[in-house]
Amino acid sequence: MIHGIIVGKPQGEAFYEEYKSVITQVVTTEEHLNHLPILYNVNFGHAMPIGIIPYGVSAKLNCENKTITLLESATIE
């Protein structure tokens, strides 16, 4: 089950509005997921500054405050 979508920042923010429009159309119009939170323009992966979002770790998205909070450790101690 999908609880939210995180969309990375395009390099130089090229075509940002176009990407956002297409993603919104697919999620809301085609998939009817009108209440699915989408956090756009996030600096992770190859975007500058580089940030890391670990796979398999529970996280909380707050689209209003534009934050991602990891709810568990991303490393084994």
Distance bins in CASP14 RR format, pairs under 12 A and 6 or more apart:
PFRMAT RR
TARGET T0000
AUTHOR 0000-0000-0000
RMODE 2
METHOD distances of the structure
MODEL  1
1 33 0 0 0 0 0 1 0 0 0 0 0
1 36 0 0 0 0 0 1 0 0 0 0 0
2 27 0 0 0 0 1 0 0 0 0 0 0
2 31 0 0 0 0 1 0 0 0 0 0 0
2 33 1 0 0 1 0 0 0 0 0 0 0
2 35 0 0 0 0 0 1 0 0 0 0 0
2 36 1 0 0 1 0 0 0 0 0 0 0
2 37 0 0 0 0 0 1 0 0 0 0 0
2 38 0 0 0 0 0 1 0 0 0 0 0
2 61 0 0 0 0 0 1 0 0 0 0 0
3 33 0 0 0 0 0 1 0 0 0 0 0
3 35 0 0 0 0 0 1 0 0 0 0 0
3 36 1 0 0 1 0 0 0 0 0 0 0
3 37 1 0 0 1 0 0 0 0 0 0 0
3 38 0 0 0 0 0 1 0 0 0 0 0
3 39 0 0 0 0 0 1 0 0 0 0 0
3 58 0 0 0 0 1 0 0 0 0 0 0
3 59 0 0 0 0 1 0 0 0 0 0 0
3 60 0 0 0 0 1 0 0 0 0 0 0
3 61 1 0 0 1 0 0 0 0 0 0 0
3 63 0 0 0 0 0 1 0 0 0 0 0
3 71 0 0 0 0 0 1 0 0 0 0 0
4 23 0 0 0 0 0 1 0 0 0 0 0
4 27 0 0 0 0 1 0 0 0 0 0 0
4 33 0 0 0 0 1 0 0 0 0 0 0
4 35 0 0 0 0 1 0 0 0 0 0 0
4 36 1 0 1 0 0 0 0 0 0 0 0
4 37 1 0 1 0 0 0 0 0 0 0 0
4 38 1 0 0 1 0 0 0 0 0 0 0
4 39 1 0 0 1 0 0 0 0 0 0 0
4 40 0 0 0 0 0 1 0 0 0 0 0
4 59 0 0 0 0 1 0 0 0 0 0 0
4 60 0 0 0 0 0 1 0 0 0 0 0
4 61 1 0 0 1 0 0 0 0 0 0 0
4 62 0 0 0 0 0 1 0 0 0 0 0
4 63 0 0 0 0 1 0 0 0 0 0 0
4 68 0 0 0 0 0 1 0 0 0 0 0
5 20 0 0 0 0 0 1 0 0 0 0 0
5 23 1 0 0 1 0 0 0 0 0 0 0
5 24 0 0 0 0 0 1 0 0 0 0 0
5 26 0 0 0 0 0 1 0 0 0 0 0
5 27 1 0 0 1 0 0 0 0 0 0 0
5 28 0 0 0 0 0 1 0 0 0 0 0
5 31 0 0 0 0 0 1 0 0 0 0 0
5 33 0 0 0 0 1 0 0 0 0 0 0
5 36 1 0 0 1 0 0 0 0 0 0 0
5 37 1 0 0 1 0 0 0 0 0 0 0
5 38 1 0 1 0 0 0 0 0 0 0 0
5 39 1 0 0 1 0 0 0 0 0 0 0
5 40 0 0 0 0 1 0 0 0 0 0 0
5 42 0 0 0 0 0 1 0 0 0 0 0
5 61 0 0 0 0 1 0 0 0 0 0 0
5 63 0 0 0 0 0 1 0 0 0 0 0
5 68 0 0 0 0 0 1 0 0 0 0 0
6 23 0 0 0 0 0 1 0 0 0 0 0
6 36 0 0 0 0 0 1 0 0 0 0 0
6 37 0 0 0 0 1 0 0 0 0 0 0
6 38 0 0 0 0 1 0 0 0 0 0 0
6 39 1 0 1 0 0 0 0 0 0 0 0
6 40 0 0 0 0 1 0 0 0 0 0 0
6 41 0 0 0 0 1 0 0 0 0 0 0
6 42 1 0 1 0 0 0 0 0 0 0 0
6 43 0 0 0 0 0 1 0 0 0 0 0
6 44 1 0 0 1 0 0 0 0 0 0 0
6 45 0 0 0 0 0 1 0 0 0 0 0
6 47 0 0 0 0 0 1 0 0 0 0 0
6 51 0 0 0 0 0 1 0 0 0 0 0
6 53 1 0 0 1 0 0 0 0 0 0 0
6 55 0 0 0 0 0 1 0 0 0 0 0
6 59 0 0 0 0 1 0 0 0 0 0 0
6 60 0 0 0 0 0 1 0 0 0 0 0
6 61 1 0 0 1 0 0 0 0 0 0 0
6 62 0 0 0 0 0 1 0 0 0 0 0
6 63 0 0 0 0 0 1 0 0 0 0 0
6 66 0 0 0 0 0 1 0 0 0 0 0
6 67 0 0 0 0 0 1 0 0 0 0 0
6 68 1 0 0 1 0 0 0 0 0 0 0
7 16 0 0 0 0 1 0 0 0 0 0 0
7 19 1 0 0 1 0 0 0 0 0 0 0
7 20 1 0 0 1 0 0 0 0 0 0 0
7 21 0 0 0 0 0 1 0 0 0 0 0
7 22 0 0 0 0 0 1 0 0 0 0 0
7 23 1 0 0 1 0 0 0 0 0 0 0
7 24 0 0 0 0 0 1 0 0 0 0 0
7 26 0 0 0 0 0 1 0 0 0 0 0
7 27 0 0 0 0 0 1 0 0 0 0 0
7 36 0 0 0 0 0 1 0 0 0 0 0
7 37 0 0 0 0 0 1 0 0 0 0 0
7 38 1 0 0 1 0 0 0 0 0 0 0
7 39 1 0 0 1 0 0 0 0 0 0 0
7 40 1 0 1 0 0 0 0 0 0 0 0
7 41 1 0 0 1 0 0 0 0 0 0 0
7 42 1 0 0 1 0 0 0 0 0 0 0
7 43 0 0 0 0 0 1 0 0 0 0 0
7 44 0 0 0 0 1 0 0 0 0 0 0
7 45 0 0 0 0 0 1 0 0 0 0 0
7 47 0 0 0 0 0 1 0 0 0 0 0
7 53 0 0 0 0 0 1 0 0 0 0 0
7 61 0 0 0 0 0 1 0 0 0 0 0
7 63 0 0 0 0 0 1 0 0 0 0 0
7 68 0 0 0 0 0 1 0 0 0 0 0
8 16 0 0 0 0 1 0 0 0 0 0 0
8 19 0 0 0 0 1 0 0 0 0 0 0
8 20 0 0 0 0 0 1 0 0 0 0 0
8 23 0 0 0 0 0 1 0 0 0 0 0
8 38 0 0 0 0 0 1 0 0 0 0 0
8 39 0 0 0 0 1 0 0 0 0 0 0
8 40 1 0 0 1 0 0 0 0 0 0 0
8 41 1 0 0 1 0 0 0 0 0 0 0
8 42 1 0 1 0 0 0 0 0 0 0 0
8 43 1 0 0 1 0 0 0 0 0 0 0
8 44 1 0 0 1 0 0 0 0 0 0 0
8 45 1 0 0 1 0 0 0 0 0 0 0
8 46 0 0 0 0 1 0 0 0 0 0 0
8 47 1 0 0 1 0 0 0 0 0 0 0
8 48 0 0 0 0 0 1 0 0 0 0 0
8 50 0 0 0 0 0 1 0 0 0 0 0
8 51 0 0 0 0 0 1 0 0 0 0 0
8 53 0 0 0 0 1 0 0 0 0 0 0
8 68 0 0 0 0 0 1 0 0 0 0 0
9 15 0 0 0 0 0 1 0 0 0 0 0
9 16 1 0 0 1 0 0 0 0 0 0 0
9 19 0 0 0 0 1 0 0 0 0 0 0
9 20 0 0 0 0 0 1 0 0 0 0 0
9 39 0 0 0 0 0 1 0 0 0 0 0
9 40 0 0 0 0 1 0 0 0 0 0 0
9 41 1 0 1 0 0 0 0 0 0 0 0
9 42 1 0 0 1 0 0 0 0 0 0 0
9 43 1 0 1 0 0 0 0 0 0 0 0
9 44 0 0 0 0 1 0 0 0 0 0 0
9 45 0 0 0 0 1 0 0 0 0 0 0
9 46 0 0 0 0 1 0 0 0 0 0 0
9 47 1 0 1 0 0 0 0 0 0 0 0
9 48 0 0 0 0 1 0 0 0 0 0 0
9 49 0 0 0 0 0 1 0 0 0 0 0
9 50 0 0 0 0 0 1 0 0 0 0 0
9 51 0 0 0 0 0 1 0 0 0 0 0
10 16 1 0 1 0 0 0 0 0 0 0 0
10 17 0 0 0 0 0 1 0 0 0 0 0
10 18 0 0 0 0 1 0 0 0 0 0 0
10 19 1 0 0 1 0 0 0 0 0 0 0
10 20 0 0 0 0 1 0 0 0 0 0 0
10 23 0 0 0 0 0 1 0 0 0 0 0
10 40 0 0 0 0 1 0 0 0 0 0 0
10 41 0 0 0 0 1 0 0 0 0 0 0
10 42 0 0 0 0 0 1 0 0 0 0 0
10 43 0 0 0 0 0 1 0 0 0 0 0
10 45 0 0 0 0 0 1 0 0 0 0 0
10 46 0 0 0 0 0 1 0 0 0 0 0
10 47 1 0 0 1 0 0 0 0 0 0 0
10 48 0 0 0 0 0 1 0 0 0 0 0
11 19 0 0 0 0 0 1 0 0 0 0 0
11 41 0 0 0 0 0 1 0 0 0 0 0
11 43 0 0 0 0 0 1 0 0 0 0 0
11 45 0 0 0 0 0 1 0 0 0 0 0
11 46 1 0 0 1 0 0 0 0 0 0 0
11 47 1 0 0 1 0 0 0 0 0 0 0
11 48 0 0 0 0 1 0 0 0 0 0 0
12 41 0 0 0 0 0 1 0 0 0 0 0
12 43 0 0 0 0 0 1 0 0 0 0 0
12 46 0 0 0 0 0 1 0 0 0 0 0
12 47 0 0 0 0 1 0 0 0 0 0 0
12 48 0 0 0 0 1 0 0 0 0 0 0
13 19 0 0 0 0 1 0 0 0 0 0 0
13 20 0 0 0 0 0 1 0 0 0 0 0
13 40 0 0 0 0 0 1 0 0 0 0 0
13 41 1 0 0 1 0 0 0 0 0 0 0
13 43 0 0 0 0 0 1 0 0 0 0 0
13 47 0 0 0 0 1 0 0 0 0 0 0
13 48 0 0 0 0 0 1 0 0 0 0 0
14 47 0 0 0 0 0 1 0 0 0 0 0
15 21 0 0 0 0 1 0 0 0 0 0 0
15 22 0 0 0 0 1 0 0 0 0 0 0
15 23 0 0 0 0 0 1 0 0 0 0 0
15 41 0 0 0 0 0 1 0 0 0 0 0
16 22 0 0 0 0 0 1 0 0 0 0 0
16 23 0 0 0 0 0 1 0 0 0 0 0
16 40 1 0 0 1 0 0 0 0 0 0 0
16 41 1 0 0 1 0 0 0 0 0 0 0
16 42 0 0 0 0 0 1 0 0 0 0 0
16 47 0 0 0 0 0 1 0 0 0 0 0
17 23 0 0 0 0 0 1 0 0 0 0 0
17 24 0 0 0 0 0 1 0 0 0 0 0
17 40 0 0 0 0 1 0 0 0 0 0 0
17 41 0 0 0 0 0 1 0 0 0 0 0
18 24 0 0 0 0 0 1 0 0 0 0 0
18 25 0 0 0 0 0 1 0 0 0 0 0
19 25 0 0 0 0 0 1 0 0 0 0 0
19 26 0 0 0 0 0 1 0 0 0 0 0
19 38 0 0 0 0 0 1 0 0 0 0 0
19 40 0 0 0 0 1 0 0 0 0 0 0
19 41 0 0 0 0 1 0 0 0 0 0 0
20 26 0 0 0 0 0 1 0 0 0 0 0
20 27 0 0 0 0 0 1 0 0 0 0 0
20 28 0 0 0 0 0 1 0 0 0 0 0
20 38 0 0 0 0 1 0 0 0 0 0 0
20 39 0 0 0 0 0 1 0 0 0 0 0
20 40 1 0 1 0 0 0 0 0 0 0 0
20 41 0 0 0 0 1 0 0 0 0 0 0
21 27 0 0 0 0 0 1 0 0 0 0 0
21 28 0 0 0 0 0 1 0 0 0 0 0
21 29 0 0 0 0 0 1 0 0 0 0 0
21 38 0 0 0 0 0 1 0 0 0 0 0
21 40 0 0 0 0 0 1 0 0 0 0 0
22 28 0 0 0 0 0 1 0 0 0 0 0
22 29 0 0 0 0 0 1 0 0 0 0 0
22 30 0 0 0 0 0 1 0 0 0 0 0
22 38 0 0 0 0 0 1 0 0 0 0 0
22 40 0 0 0 0 0 1 0 0 0 0 0
23 29 0 0 0 0 0 1 0 0 0 0 0
23 30 0 0 0 0 0 1 0 0 0 0 0
23 31 0 0 0 0 0 1 0 0 0 0 0
23 33 0 0 0 0 0 1 0 0 0 0 0
23 36 0 0 0 0 0 1 0 0 0 0 0
23 38 1 0 0 1 0 0 0 0 0 0 0
23 39 0 0 0 0 0 1 0 0 0 0 0
23 40 1 0 0 1 0 0 0 0 0 0 0
23 41 0 0 0 0 0 1 0 0 0 0 0
24 30 0 0 0 0 0 1 0 0 0 0 0
24 31 0 0 0 0 0 1 0 0 0 0 0
24 33 0 0 0 0 0 1 0 0 0 0 0
24 34 0 0 0 0 0 1 0 0 0 0 0
24 36 0 0 0 0 0 1 0 0 0 0 0
24 37 0 0 0 0 0 1 0 0 0 0 0
24 38 1 0 0 1 0 0 0 0 0 0 0
24 40 0 0 0 0 1 0 0 0 0 0 0
25 31 0 0 0 0 1 0 0 0 0 0 0
25 32 0 0 0 0 0 1 0 0 0 0 0
25 33 0 0 0 0 0 1 0 0 0 0 0
25 34 0 0 0 0 0 1 0 0 0 0 0
25 38 0 0 0 0 0 1 0 0 0 0 0
26 32 0 0 0 0 0 1 0 0 0 0 0
26 33 0 0 0 0 1 0 0 0 0 0 0
26 36 0 0 0 0 0 1 0 0 0 0 0
26 38 0 0 0 0 0 1 0 0 0 0 0
27 33 1 0 1 0 0 0 0 0 0 0 0
27 34 0 0 0 0 1 0 0 0 0 0 0
27 35 0 0 0 0 0 1 0 0 0 0 0
27 36 1 0 1 0 0 0 0 0 0 0 0
27 37 0 0 0 0 0 1 0 0 0 0 0
27 38 1 0 0 1 0 0 0 0 0 0 0
27 40 0 0 0 0 0 1 0 0 0 0 0
28 34 1 0 1 0 0 0 0 0 0 0 0
28 35 0 0 0 0 1 0 0 0 0 0 0
28 36 0 0 0 0 1 0 0 0 0 0 0
28 37 0 0 0 0 0 1 0 0 0 0 0
28 38 0 0 0 0 1 0 0 0 0 0 0
31 38 0 0 0 0 0 1 0 0 0 0 0
35 63 0 0 0 0 0 1 0 0 0 0 0
36 61 0 0 0 0 0 1 0 0 0 0 0
36 63 0 0 0 0 0 1 0 0 0 0 0
37 59 0 0 0 0 0 1 0 0 0 0 0
37 60 0 0 0 0 0 1 0 0 0 0 0
37 61 1 0 1 0 0 0 0 0 0 0 0
37 62 0 0 0 0 1 0 0 0 0 0 0
37 63 1 0 1 0 0 0 0 0 0 0 0
37 64 0 0 0 0 1 0 0 0 0 0 0
37 65 0 0 0 0 0 1 0 0 0 0 0
37 66 0 0 0 0 0 1 0 0 0 0 0
37 67 0 0 0 0 0 1 0 0 0 0 0
37 68 0 0 0 0 0 1 0 0 0 0 0
38 61 0 0 0 0 1 0 0 0 0 0 0
38 63 1 0 0 1 0 0 0 0 0 0 0
38 66 0 0 0 0 0 1 0 0 0 0 0
39 53 0 0 0 0 0 1 0 0 0 0 0
39 59 0 0 0 0 0 1 0 0 0 0 0
39 60 0 0 0 0 0 1 0 0 0 0 0
39 61 1 0 1 0 0 0 0 0 0 0 0
39 62 0 0 0 0 1 0 0 0 0 0 0
39 63 1 0 1 0 0 0 0 0 0 0 0
39 64 0 0 0 0 0 1 0 0 0 0 0
39 65 0 0 0 0 0 1 0 0 0 0 0
39 66 1 0 0 1 0 0 0 0 0 0 0
39 67 0 0 0 0 1 0 0 0 0 0 0
39 68 1 0 0 1 0 0 0 0 0 0 0
39 69 0 0 0 0 0 1 0 0 0 0 0
40 47 0 0 0 0 0 1 0 0 0 0 0
40 61 0 0 0 0 0 1 0 0 0 0 0
40 63 0 0 0 0 1 0 0 0 0 0 0
40 66 0 0 0 0 1 0 0 0 0 0 0
41 47 0 0 0 0 1 0 0 0 0 0 0
41 63 0 0 0 0 0 1 0 0 0 0 0
41 66 0 0 0 0 1 0 0 0 0 0 0
42 49 0 0 0 0 0 1 0 0 0 0 0
42 50 0 0 0 0 0 1 0 0 0 0 0
42 51 0 0 0 0 1 0 0 0 0 0 0
42 52 0 0 0 0 0 1 0 0 0 0 0
42 53 1 0 0 1 0 0 0 0 0 0 0
42 59 0 0 0 0 0 1 0 0 0 0 0
42 61 0 0 0 0 1 0 0 0 0 0 0
42 63 0 0 0 0 0 1 0 0 0 0 0
42 66 0 0 0 0 1 0 0 0 0 0 0
42 67 0 0 0 0 0 1 0 0 0 0 0
42 68 1 0 0 1 0 0 0 0 0 0 0
43 49 1 0 1 0 0 0 0 0 0 0 0
43 50 1 0 0 1 0 0 0 0 0 0 0
43 51 1 0 1 0 0 0 0 0 0 0 0
43 52 0 0 0 0 0 1 0 0 0 0 0
43 53 0 0 0 0 1 0 0 0 0 0 0
43 66 0 0 0 0 0 1 0 0 0 0 0
43 68 0 0 0 0 0 1 0 0 0 0 0
44 50 1 0 0 1 0 0 0 0 0 0 0
44 51 1 0 1 0 0 0 0 0 0 0 0
44 52 1 0 0 1 0 0 0 0 0 0 0
44 53 1 0 1 0 0 0 0 0 0 0 0
44 54 0 0 0 0 0 1 0 0 0 0 0
44 55 0 0 0 0 0 1 0 0 0 0 0
44 59 0 0 0 0 0 1 0 0 0 0 0
44 68 0 0 0 0 1 0 0 0 0 0 0
45 51 1 0 0 1 0 0 0 0 0 0 0
45 52 1 0 0 1 0 0 0 0 0 0 0
45 53 1 0 0 1 0 0 0 0 0 0 0
45 54 0 0 0 0 0 1 0 0 0 0 0
45 55 0 0 0 0 0 1 0 0 0 0 0
46 52 0 0 0 0 0 1 0 0 0 0 0
47 53 0 0 0 0 0 1 0 0 0 0 0
51 68 0 0 0 0 0 1 0 0 0 0 0
51 74 0 0 0 0 0 1 0 0 0 0 0
52 68 0 0 0 0 0 1 0 0 0 0 0
52 70 0 0 0 0 0 1 0 0 0 0 0
52 74 1 0 0 1 0 0 0 0 0 0 0
52 75 0 0 0 0 0 1 0 0 0 0 0
53 59 1 0 0 1 0 0 0 0 0 0 0
53 61 0 0 0 0 0 1 0 0 0 0 0
53 68 1 0 0 1 0 0 0 0 0 0 0
53 69 0 0 0 0 0 1 0 0 0 0 0
53 70 0 0 0 0 1 0 0 0 0 0 0
53 74 0 0 0 0 1 0 0 0 0 0 0
54 68 0 0 0 0 0 1 0 0 0 0 0
54 70 1 0 0 1 0 0 0 0 0 0 0
54 71 0 0 0 0 0 1 0 0 0 0 0
54 72 0 0 0 0 1 0 0 0 0 0 0
54 73 0 0 0 0 1 0 0 0 0 0 0
54 74 1 1 0 0 0 0 0 0 0 0 0
54 75 0 0 0 0 1 0 0 0 0 0 0
54 76 0 0 0 0 0 1 0 0 0 0 0
55 70 0 0 0 0 0 1 0 0 0 0 0
55 74 0 0 0 0 1 0 0 0 0 0 0
56 70 0 0 0 0 0 1 0 0 0 0 0
56 71 0 0 0 0 0 1 0 0 0 0 0
56 72 0 0 0 0 1 0 0 0 0 0 0
56 73 0 0 0 0 0 1 0 0 0 0 0
56 74 0 0 0 0 1 0 0 0 0 0 0
57 68 0 0 0 0 0 1 0 0 0 0 0
57 69 0 0 0 0 0 1 0 0 0 0 0
57 70 1 0 1 0 0 0 0 0 0 0 0
57 71 1 0 0 1 0 0 0 0 0 0 0
57 72 1 0 1 0 0 0 0 0 0 0 0
57 73 1 0 0 1 0 0 0 0 0 0 0
57 74 1 0 1 0 0 0 0 0 0 0 0
57 75 0 0 0 0 1 0 0 0 0 0 0
57 76 0 0 0 0 0 1 0 0 0 0 0
58 68 0 0 0 0 0 1 0 0 0 0 0
58 69 0 0 0 0 1 0 0 0 0 0 0
58 70 1 0 0 1 0 0 0 0 0 0 0
58 71 1 0 1 0 0 0 0 0 0 0 0
58 72 1 0 1 0 0 0 0 0 0 0 0
58 73 0 0 0 0 0 1 0 0 0 0 0
58 74 0 0 0 0 0 1 0 0 0 0 0
59 67 0 0 0 0 1 0 0 0 0 0 0
59 68 1 0 1 0 0 0 0 0 0 0 0
59 69 1 0 0 1 0 0 0 0 0 0 0
59 70 1 0 1 0 0 0 0 0 0 0 0
59 71 1 0 1 0 0 0 0 0 0 0 0
59 72 0 0 0 0 1 0 0 0 0 0 0
59 73 0 0 0 0 0 1 0 0 0 0 0
59 74 0 0 0 0 1 0 0 0 0 0 0
60 67 0 0 0 0 1 0 0 0 0 0 0
60 68 1 0 0 1 0 0 0 0 0 0 0
60 69 1 0 1 0 0 0 0 0 0 0 0
60 70 0 0 0 0 1 0 0 0 0 0 0
60 71 1 0 1 0 0 0 0 0 0 0 0
60 72 0 0 0 0 0 1 0 0 0 0 0
61 67 1 0 0 1 0 0 0 0 0 0 0
61 68 1 0 1 0 0 0 0 0 0 0 0
61 69 0 0 0 0 1 0 0 0 0 0 0
61 70 0 0 0 0 0 1 0 0 0 0 0
61 71 0 0 0 0 0 1 0 0 0 0 0
62 68 1 0 0 1 0 0 0 0 0 0 0
62 69 1 0 0 1 0 0 0 0 0 0 0
END
